[in-house]
Amino acid sequence: MLKMSSQIENIVNAYKTLSKIPSVVGGKLNKNASKVSAKWSVRNLDKGKSSKYTTTHILDDKLHVVTESDFATDVSNELLSAVSPRETYKAIIREEKNGKDTKKQYLEVWNKKTLAYCIDLTALDMHGDVYADSEFGSLDWTPDETAVVYVAEKKLQKFEPYIKRKGEEKPKSDGSGENLPKKGEEFLYRQDWGEQLVGKHLSVIVVCNLETEKLSILEGLPHALCPGQVRFSPDGRSVVGVAWETEPRRLGLIFCTNRPSFIFVLTLDGNLRRLSSAGQAVRSPRISPNGDLVWLQRPADGPHHACHQLMIMKNYYMLQDAQPSVIIDIVPTEVKIANDVSFYGLYNQSLPENCFSDDGKRIVFSTPQQNEVRSYVADIDSKRIMDISNKSTPGSTSILDLRSDVLLAVCSSLTTPGQLYIARLPSQGNESTIEWHCISEHVEVPPSVHSSITEYLYLEHKECSDNVRFACVLINYRGSTGSGQASVDFLPKRVGDTDVKDCKLATDEITRLFSVDVNKLCLSGGSHGGFLVTHLSGQYPDTYRVVVSRNPVIDVASMFNSTDIADWCAVEAGFQFTETGPVSDEELLAMRRCSPIAHVHKVKTPTALMLGSGDKRVPHYQGLEYARRLKANGVETRVYMYDDNHSLSSMPAEMDNLINSLDWFFQHLES
């Protein structure tokens, strides 16, 4: 067996060390805030995937930890879980693998002592897979704890060829409504929701009555609507949720908050009412203790992610003529909130599951703000906003839960892994006096220092024994979220130009301010970041020494016809997205001109491309086309192809591309 080089060995050891650091992926308080249940994720290198587990912390009246769970509990096969309102039960959607390619899903309900119910959802065959993703997924209890609601793939009718010899079949007479197989539609194309939502075509709302163990599919939504994010109304007689439009086509939904959708309320007997206005994209409905409904909303057009409004409809389930109003509006640049703090608007893709104060008069949320995530409390009636972020620990504060006016949050920074913090929400008007304290054990990481400078973050290692040392600059170019809607709106029609210039300006500033070797500048980025690093090596061929690009956008014009986000190609090139009428030569030419492919002939820099064969967002042939051009021009090029999607986040893909990226850098920095 060949022995690894000392440099590769250092890189591998660094990856092993960092992979052992767990990350917080969720956390819940019980109803009187005396217990914290935290959910963590840690990379399991031998299994080739991450393991998820929970820890428990018991708190005293002063919110200090008095006892902790002896051992963490593995919950890797739990897709969703929800504790009932009176904490009598806990519902779990569990998935278990039966062999390599088969799986089963179960609905389990546990009481404090034992398993109360277990329903084999796969065997019942009333629907497809339960949705557990961040866009559609939900699991919620009725107020009386007699039923749960969730979202699943609609069951497909059976199909068969026009010609198939078999015995005579008759429709079932058992009332199941199952018809004879439909002929000639077995190969009919069915569009799904794209990247990371492959196989999800059309959803249904499922209610399970626990006493009878019967499932029912709620009727009343038109066939062309795809529901998700559902929860019961306070009276238990209806559900509220988000419905996405599927016609004329489904565009990729993950990371895209601009898809046409509306908030609805649907009674259990099938009466539908639309609550939000037309032309909007909505998400994250939440119901206050007073029965008021809030949600996030933005126009259903433009860039994929942008500034949101926080909307409210008071007494929505009791008043048929209730109208929505704005709590927090879209912020063009910045506004001053309490204590003269700058606030840049809402860019969060969801609200905490429990986000209201005990009296229902205030709402808490976390949102990106320039270079970090900050947390706030807003008074619903006065619309006063107060920053309640953890000021004792620099970095980001993200709210996980709020119960009995006690807040649970995760705090982190570029140099400190996420840790659990807890605080009591002060009374109205006194929120600035909030005091956070840590309840989880800090994880030691290699010593480093970072400085935040205007619109980029600079991170530099002070000392490192394994010689894997890089200074990193992370750039919020104009067009990034977190700095007002005007910043988001700046980039369309300027993509491939001002964003590239902003990155070059950051490079020049870093080399001017810090002791950075200008002969050893590396470029690394993925997706739009991959687009930027390939632009930089083409537009500034003598500045950078080596490039790693992950699933990069290379040719916007050719991507337009194959990606799940064709609207991005049009909007960023400066045009309104449409697929009606003739194909515009002008638009296709504009897309080509703003692409890295327009500068590929000038590239001199050795380039490694990390591509995902299952990428629906930026199809891998974009990178292959770029590699062919580079090689034809004599540029040293290497391509890695992973059986993964756009994120390259599966354990084998992540490990390989990170280690090979660093190795690629060292090969060309030391040559």
N, C-alpha and C positions, 0 to 999 in steps of 0.2 A: 504494500500500500504506500502510495506516495505521501510524503510528509508535507504538511502545509507550510508555506513560507511563514516567517516570523510575523510579517505584517498582516497576512490573512489571519493568523492565529490571534493576533491582538484584536482584530476586527470582530472575529467570532466570539472571543471572550467578552468583549464589550457588549455585543448583542445579547449574549447569555445573561450578563449581569442586569442589563436594562429590562430584559423580558420578564424578569422575576418581580418587577415592580407592579403591583396590582393597581387597577383604576376603579374608581367608584362609578357604577352605572345606574344606580338608583338608591332610594332610601325612603322609608316610611316611619311615621310616628303613629303610636296607637292613639285612641281618641282622647285620653287624658294626658298625653305627652310624657308618659313615664317610661316608655320603651322605644328604642330605635332599632329598626330592622334595616340593615344596610346590605345592598347587593353590590358585589364586586366582580371584576373580570381579571383573569391573569392568563398569560400565554402559557400553554402546556406544550412544550416542544416535542415531547415524546408522542403525544396524541395527535400532534399536527393541527391543533385548534385551541381556542381559548376555553378555559373552564370558568364557569360562573358559580359563585357561592355567596352565602349570606352569613352575616355576623349579627349578634344581638347585644345591645347595650342597655342596661337598666339604669334609670336616672332617679335622683332624689328630687326634693322640692326645689333645690337650687340649681337643677339641671347638671349636676355633677354625676359622673359615672360611678355607680356603686358596685355593680357586677357586670361581667361580660360573659358571653358564651364560651364554654370550654374549648370547643372546636368549631371551625366553620362548617357549614352544611352545603354540600354540592347541590346546585339547582340547575345544572346545565340543560336538562331535558324539560324544564318548565318554560313554556312559551309565554303564558300570561298568568297573572294571579290577581285576586282581588279579595279583600276582607269585607265581610258584610257590615252594614251600618252599625249594628249593635255589637259587632265583633263576636257573634255567635259562631260564624263559619268562615272558612277560607276556601274560595274556589280557585282551581288550578286547571289550565289547559296544558296537558302534558303530551309530549310526543316521544314515542319509543320506536327505535329501529328494529325491524325484524329481517335480518339479513342485510345484504349490501344495498338493494334497490327498493326495499319495501319498508313502510312505516305505518304506525297506527297512532291515532290521536284520541285522547280520553278527556272527558270532563270529570274531574274529581272534586268532591266537596268534603272538607275535613271539619270536624268540630274540635273542641279542646282536647278530646280524649282519643278519638279514633276516626277512621274513614267512614263518613256518613253515606256518601253516594259515589258511585263510579259508573260512568256511562261511556260505552265504547262508541265514539262518534263515527269512526270509520265503518264499523259493522252496520250501524243504522243506515248509512248511505243516503242520508237526506240532503247532504251538501258535500262540497269538496273540502279542501284544506281550510282550517281556521286561519284567518288573517292575524298575524302577530307583529306586523311591521309598524313603523312609526307613522305611516300615512293613514291607513285604514283601521289598524288593529285597536280593539277595545274589549273590555270585560267588566260588566257592571251589574250591581245588585238592585232589586226592587227595595224600596224602603222597608217593606214588611219581611224581607229576607226569604221570600218564597220562590223567587225566580232570578235567573241571570240572563243577560243579553250579550251577544257577541256577534262578530261579522265573519262570514265565510264565503268561499267561492261557490257560486251557483252551480247546482248539479246539472251536468250536460245530459241532454236527451241522447239515447243510444242511436248510433248510426250503423248502416251496413251497405255493402255494394248493391248496385241494381240487380246483379245476377249472383245469387247465392242459394245453393240447393240446401234445403232444410225442411223439417216437418212444419206443419201448419201451426201458427201462433195466433192466440186471441188476446185482446186486451184484458188485463186483470180486472176482476170484479170485486176486489177487496176494498175498494175505495181509495187505494193508494194514488190513483190518477196516473200511474205509469203507463205510457202508450207503447205501441209497437215501435220497433226501431225505424228511424226515418232513412229512406233510401237516398243515396247520391250526395250526401253532405259530410261524409267522413273525412274528406280532405279540404273542406271549406276553411279558408284562412280566418283565424280569430285573433284579432289584435289584443295584445296585453298592454300593461302600463310601463313597459320598457325597463331600463336599467334598474337592477336590484329588485324589480317587481315582476320578473319574468314568470309567466304562467298564471298571473292574476288578470283575469279578463272582465268578469262581472261579479259583483258581490251581492250577498243577501244578508238580511238581518235575521238572526236566529234567537228565539226565546226558549229557554228550557224551564219548564215547571218542575221543581224538584220533588214535590210530593208525588206526582204521577210519573216522573221521569220521562215526560213527553217533550219532544221538540216541535216547535212550530216556526214556519217561515213567515215573517210579516209581509202582508200584501199592502198595496196602495202606492208604491213608488213606480213610476213609469219604467218600462224595460230599459230605456236608454240611459238611465241614471245609475251610478255606482255609489252606494252608501258606505260610510265609514265613521269612525270616531263617535260611536253611539253611546248614549247613557239614558237611564230612566229619568222621567220627570218626577218632581217631588211627590205627586199623587200616585205614581206607579201605573198610571193608565195610558201612558204614551212614552215614546222615546224621542230624544232629540239627537241630531247628528249632522254630518256634512254629506251632501250629495254632489258628486262630480259629473259633469256632462261628458258623454262619450262620443258625441257626433259633432262635426263630421269625422273626427278621428281622435284617438287617444294619443296625446303627447306625453313624453316621459314625465313622471310625477315626482320622483325622488329628488330632493333639493330644489324643486321648482314650485314656488308658492304662488305662481301666476295663473294657475289653471282654473277655467270657469267652474264655479261651484256655488252652492248656497246652503244656508242653515235651514233645516226643516224640523218640524215636529210631526210625528206620525203616531196616531192612536193605535192601540193594539187591535182594534177592529178595522183598521185600514183607511182612516181619514187623514189626508196629507195637507199640511199648511206650510207654505214657504214664508220664512221670517226675514231673510236678508234681501237686499235689492239686487236687481239684474246688473250684469256687467262686472260683477265682483268675484274675487277669489277669497275664500274664507277657510278658517281652520280653528281647531282647538275650542269647541264650545264648553263652557263651564257654568255650573248652576250654583248660585250663592245660597246661604242658609235662609235668605228671605224669598227665594224663588225667582230671583232675577237671573237672566241669562246673559253672559258675556262671551265675546269671541274676537278673534283677530281677523282683520279684513284689509284688502288692498285691491286696486284695479286689476282686472284679469287681462293684462297685456304688459308689454314692455319687458325689461330685463327679468331674468328668472327669479331673482330674490330682490326685494326692495323693502322700503319702509311701510309699516302697517299702521292702521288705526286700531284702537281698542274700543269695541262697540258694546252697548248694553241694551237689552230690552227688558223692562221691568214687568214682573208678573206675566210673563209670556204665555204660560200654560193656562192662565185663568182669564186673561183679557184677549178676546178675539181680534180687537182692533189695536192692540199694543204696537207701538212703533219704535224702531231702534234709534238710539242717539249715540253721540261720540263722547267717550271719556277722555281718550288721548288721540289727537289727530296726527296725520302725517307731518313730519318735521322737515321743511326744505333744507335748512342748514343746521341751526341749533336754536334752542330756547333756554332761557334761564328758569330753573325750578327753585325749590326751597333752598335757602342758604346760598343763593346766587351760584348754584352749580350748573354747569353746561349739560344739556340733555340733547341727544342727537336723534331721538326717535326709537321706534320699536322694530327690531330685526330678529326677534326670537321666532322660531317656527312653532312653538307651543307654549302654553301656560302650564304651571305646575298643576297636577291633578287636584290637589287641594290648595287653593290660592286665595281664600277669603279669610278675613278676620272673623272671630267668633260671632260678632254682631252683624256681619255681612256688609259693613259700611266701607271696608277698605279691601284692596286687592294687591297682592304682591306678584312680582314678575322679575325675570332676569333677561337681559338683552345685551348683545354685543354693542360696545361703545368704543369706537376707534380701535385701540390695541388690546382690549380686554373685555370680559363679560362683567357687567355690573348689575346689582339688584336694587329694586325700588319698591316702595309702597305708594299706592295712589288712593286718595280719598275719592270715593265714587261720586259724591254729590258736589263737593267743592272743586274736584279735579286737581287738587294740590298733589304734587309728586315730591317724594323725599328719597334721597339716596341712602340705602341701608346696607351698603356693601361693607365687608370686613376691612376696616381701615388699619387694623393692627398688623395685618399680613398682606404685603403687596401682591397684586395679581388679580385673579378673577374670582367672583363669588356667584355661584349658581344655586338658586333655591330648589330644593328637592321636595319639601313638604311643609305644610302649615296646619297644625292642629292645636286647639285650645290656646291660640295666640302664641304658640311656640314654633320657631322656625328651625328647620333642618336644612343645611346647605353643604355644598362641596366647594372648597377653596383650593386654588392651584395657581401655579405660575410656570413659566418656562423652565425654571430650575427646581420647582417643588411639586412632586406628584400630588394629585387630589387627595384631600383629607376631609373628614367630616367635622363640621362646626355646628354649634347650636346656639340659639339666642332666644330670649323672650321679646316678643314684639311690644315696644313701649306704647303707651296710650296715645291717642290722636294728638298731633301737634308736637309730640316729644320723641318722634322716631329717631332723631339724630343722636339720641343718648343710647342707642342700641349697643349691647356688649356681646361680642361673639367669643366663644372659647372652644377649643378643639377637644373632641371626644374620641378620636382614633389615634393610633400610634403613628408617628412620623416615620417616613422611610428615608434613609440616608441615600443621597445621590452624590456623584463626584462633585467636588467643589467647583463652582463657576460663578460668574457675575454677568449680568446683562444690563444694558442701558436702553431706555426707551427714548427715541429721538424723533420728533415730529411724526411722520407717517410711516415709520418703519421701526422694527425691533432689532437690536443688535445683541447677539449672544456670543460671549467669548470665554473659553476655558482659561482659568488662571493657572491651573496645574493639572497634569494628567499623567499618571505613571505608565499607561499602556501605549502612549504615543499616538493614539487616535485623536488628534487635535484639529479642530476646525473652528473658525469664527463664522457665525451665520448671521445673515441679514434677511429678515422677513419683511416684505414690503406691502403696504396698503397703497397701491397705486390708485389714482383717481378713477372712480368707478366701483371701488370696493364699498361694501355695506358698513354701516356703523358711524358714518359721518354726515348724515343728512341725505334726504332724497335727491338733492341737487347733485351730490357726488355720484350717486348711482346713475342719474340721467346724463352725466357728462360723457360717459364712455361710448355709447352707441354712435356710430359713424366715425369714431376716432380709434376704434380697436386696432391693434397692431401698430399704432403710432404713439399716442400719448402714454399708454400703459407701458410700452417699451421704453420710452424716454424717461418715465418716472423711475423705472428700474435702473437705467443707466445713471441717472442723477444720484440715486441712492448708492450705487457703486462708487461714484466719484467722491461723494461725501464721506463714505466709510474709509476710503483710502486716504482721504485728507485728514480725518480726525483721529484715526487709530493706526497702530503699527501693523498694517496689513501689507504683505508682499504683493505688489501689483503684478508680479510675474507668476503668481500662483492663484489666480482667481478661477473659481469653479462655478458652474451653473447647474442647478438641480431644480426640477419642478414637474408637476403632473397636471394633466388636463389643461386648463387655461394657463397654469404655471408651465406646463410643457410647451404650450403655444408661445409663451414669453421667452423661455430660454432658447428655443430654436430661432425665434426672431432676433434675440440678442446676439447669438453667434453668427447670424447672417448679416445683420445691420452693423455690427461692430466686430468684424472678424479678427482683429488684432488685439482685442482687449482680454478675452477669456481663454483659459488654457485647456479646459476639458468640460464636457457636457454630459449630463444624464437627464433623459427626458422620459417621463412615464405617461403612456397613453396620450400623446400630444395631439392637439388640433393642428394639422399641417396644411390642409387645403379646405377652407370654409365652403368653397363652391361645390366640391365633390361630396363633402360631408352632408350638405343640405339634403341630398336625396337618400341618405342611408342611416342617419342618426335618429334617435327617439326625441331629439330636441331641435327639429328643423327650424322652429321659430327663433332659436338663439342665433342661428346663422344669418337670418334676415335682419333681425333687430339690431345685432351688434354691427352689422355692415351698414346700418342706417336706413332700413326699409321696414315698412309694415309687413308683418307676416301674412301671406295669403297663398293658397294653392288653387285659386280660381283664375280663370282667364289664361292668356298666353304666358309662356315662360319668358321672363325678361332678360335679354342679353345684358342690359345695363346692370342689373342686380348681380348676375353671375360674374360679370367682370369686376364689380366692386368687391365681391366676396373673395375672388382670386387675388386681387391687389392687396388686400389686408392680411393675407396669409403668409406664413413662413416659407411656403414653397416658392414665393416670388423672390426670395433672397438666397435660396439653397445653393445657387452657383457661386456665391461669394464665401461660403463657409470653409474654414480651414481647420476648425477645432475638432479633435477626436470626440466622437459622439456615441454614447450607448443608449439604446432605446429599449424600454421595458414595456411590453405590450400584453394585453389580455385578450385571449381568443374569444371570450364571451362578452366583450365590451359592446354594449348597445348604445352607449352615449357617444364615444369617439371610436368608431370601428377600427380594428387593428390594421386594416390595409392602409390607413393614413400614415402610420409609422413605417410600414413596409415600403410605401412609395418614396418616402423621404430617404430611407436607407439606401434604396436603389440609386437614387440621384446622388447621394453623398459618395457612394462607392464608385460610381461612374466618373465622379470628379476627383477621385484619388484621396478622399478623406477617410481616415481610419474609422471604421464603423463596426459596431457589434449590436446584434438584436437578440433579446431574450423574449420568449413567448411563453406565457403562463396560461394555464387552464383556469381562468378567473375572469371576473368582470372588471368594470372601470376602476374600482377602488384598489385592486391588487392587495386586498386586505386578508385573504386567506393565509393561514400560517405558513404553508410552504412558499407561497408567492412573496409574502412580506419578508420572510427570512432571507430568501435567495436574492431578491432585488436590492434589499438594503446592504447586504454584505458585498454583493457584486458591484454595487454603485460605489461604495467606499474603495474597493479594490481598484476599480477603473480610475478613480481619482488619483490614488497613490501611484499607479502605474505611470500616469502621464505627468504627475507633479515631480516625480523623482527621475524621470528620463532626461 
